[in-house]
Each structure stands twice: as structure tokens, then as C-alpha cells.
Amino acid sequence: MLLAPRITEHTLHKGDIVTVPTQEMLEAVLKTTFKDDVYREDSTTESFQAEMATLTGHEDAIFMLSGTMSNQLGLRALLMQPPYSVLTDSRGHIIHYEAGGVASLTGASLQPVVASNGKYLTLEDIQGKAVLDEYVQYSPTRVISLENTLNGLIMPLEEVRRISTWAHQKGLKMHLDGARLWDAVVAGAGSLLEYAREFDTVNLCFSKGLGAPLGSILVGSKKTIAVARKIRQSIGGGMHQAGVLTAMARVSLNATFGTGVNGKGSLLAQSHKNAKYIADLWVRLGGKLLGPTETCMVFLDIKAAGISRIRLEELSAQNGLVIKNERLVVHYRKSCQADFERDG
Ligand SMILES: Cc1ncc(COP(=O)(O)O)c(C=O)c1O
């Protein structure tokens, strides 16, 4: 008999505000394979990677330990010989929250571009900043890295298509930080396939909204994924019994996002509804928002409300809530349906 560890009220520490794996994920670990992934022998990992490639319409996929690793190795695999630049949204995760990895891993400079509509980059924003000239003093743009969702905001498929068509005509590569692409899909913006096919590499995360304890996937061409695999190994990211992780990632995908490319019946839809409910409630009470709530994130304008982060935390605690700052991320949790996530 398989003995699965139980997630209990003790495991779910009071005040925990990040996602936790479900019972089904833990049970999947007990039934997984324990072969060595560095030697490409683990059937759970191999089949999961193949499924992810099919789901996104790419040739190949590689499991990564984190979204940061997946973004960074995706970019690294697309960039071979400096000088070059990566053009991206000025608010992007790869600029602000990946410990300067683009500079150290690829030697690229970053070209941050401000979204003129305040929500997402347009082709015109990008055309105004991309460096296509090979003039000796320039560091030419080689990759456009988009993020969807970004701060919970959806990048429309039509705009992605315009950018991708233009970029590919100009010989530029396209990377997507799709850590939270699931949310755009569930909100009805387009399917996984429709978005993923516009990019040379895509990062998708199983932690955060889908609830796996860790793990991300990078999809791309066979050639690109082979480069990423080599570099993953070089920085110590080669995993031996990776089946432990890929088994949980598969459950997180199937149970939380759903099994198709459209996120039909996805549990994430309820998180979006809950986020909208919270946003509306805040506004009804006279509060202002820092931006629209399109998926699972709510940004409270606490400055306009005249309260500091510390005060927000105190007031929340008095009302039995754990809120650390003005960004609220609503996610699914089996034991208590909706909860607040701290940081991704
Ligand atoms: C949009 C986005 N990209 C990348 C990451 C990085 O993922 P990880 O924390 O797994 O490295 C995050 C994390 O929250 C994210 O929100």
C-alpha cells in the first residue's frame, strides 16, 4: 500500500500565503519513476516534456527548476555572440527580479521599453526602440522578450502576432516569459497554442498559480532546447531523479489549468472572479486601484487611501487576513479555495 503524506492543518501553517501542493501532487510522487534525467532515462520526465512540447506546438521542451532559470536559459540559448541586446517591457521580470541574470549569463544589454498605453507593449513602442542598425557603436537587438501576463495584465494575441511577424521579418528572435500565461488563456485571450506559436522560446511555470512546489518548462526548437540543456547542466541544473518534480508538475497542470489548450473548466477562473470581487469591493468602499484587474492580481492604491504598507498589514491582521503589500494575488488552494499569495 502506498502511504501518502497528508496535507493537514499543521502542514498549512497559519499565515502561509504562498501556494502549497495538493494531496494529489504528493501522491503522484509516490507513483513516479526514479530514473536519471541527466542521462535522459526518466520516462516521467521525458513524456512530460514531450506532452508540453505538443501542447504548445513546439518541437521540444526541457523541465527547469524555476521560472528564472527557464527565462534565463531560453534567452541564453537564443543568444550566441555579443554584442547584442534584449528588448523588453520596462516593468519586466527579467529586468527587475532575476538578479541581473541576462547580463551575467548572456552578456546582453537590456533595452527597457515603456508601454505607451500603460498596459502592454505595442509594435509601435518596440519599433521606436529596437536597434536594427549594425553600426559599430550599437548593440543590436537580437531578441524581443515579452511577458504575459505582466502584473496580471493580458497582452492581446493580436498585438503579439503583429510584433512576432515584424520581429521575424527583421531576423529577431522572440521569447515569452509566460510564467502566468495560463491566466491569459483562462481569461479567453487565446489558446496556449496560439500564443506559443508566435515565439521561439516560451517559459511556463507550474509553481505560483498552478500550485506545484517548483518547476517550469522551456519550449522551443530541438536545436534551441539542446543548447538550453547543455547550459542548464553547466550551471548545476541537471537533475537526477527529476520524476519526483515532473510528476507533481503534471498534476498541477492537469488539475489546476486543465488538460486542453484552452483552459476550459480551469480552476483558475474562480481566482479571477475572486480577484474582481476584491477589486470591486475596494472601489465600492472608496478605494482606488493602481491598474485594472484582468486576471488574478489586484493592485490597491494604498497611498491614495492614506495608509502605509505597515498599516495595511496591521489592519489586515486585525481582520484575520495576511496581506503584506498592495499587490494581492488570488490563487486556488484546495483546502481553502482562495487565499493570498505572497510573491509569485
Ligand atoms: C512573470 C514572472 N516571470 C518569472 C518568474 C520567476 O519565477 P521563479 O520565481 O520560479 O524563478 C515569476 C515569479 O513570480 C514571474 O511572476
The ligand as a Gaussian input file, in Angstrom:
#p B3LYP/6-31G(d) Opt

LIG

0 1
 C        6.227000      36.802000     -14.723000
 C        7.234000      36.007000     -13.954000
 N        8.308000      35.527000     -14.583000
 C        9.229000      34.786000     -13.952000
 C        9.116000      34.498000     -12.608000
 C       10.210000      33.739000     -11.940000
 O        9.836000      32.508000     -11.470000
 P       10.646000      31.804000     -10.285000
 O       10.319000      32.549000      -9.029000
 O       10.156000      30.397000     -10.318000
 O       12.099000      31.904000     -10.631000
 C        7.999000      34.988000     -11.904000
 C        7.844000      34.724000     -10.462000
 O        6.946000      35.163000      -9.805000
 C        7.030000      35.747000     -12.585000
 O        5.936000      36.242000     -11.959000

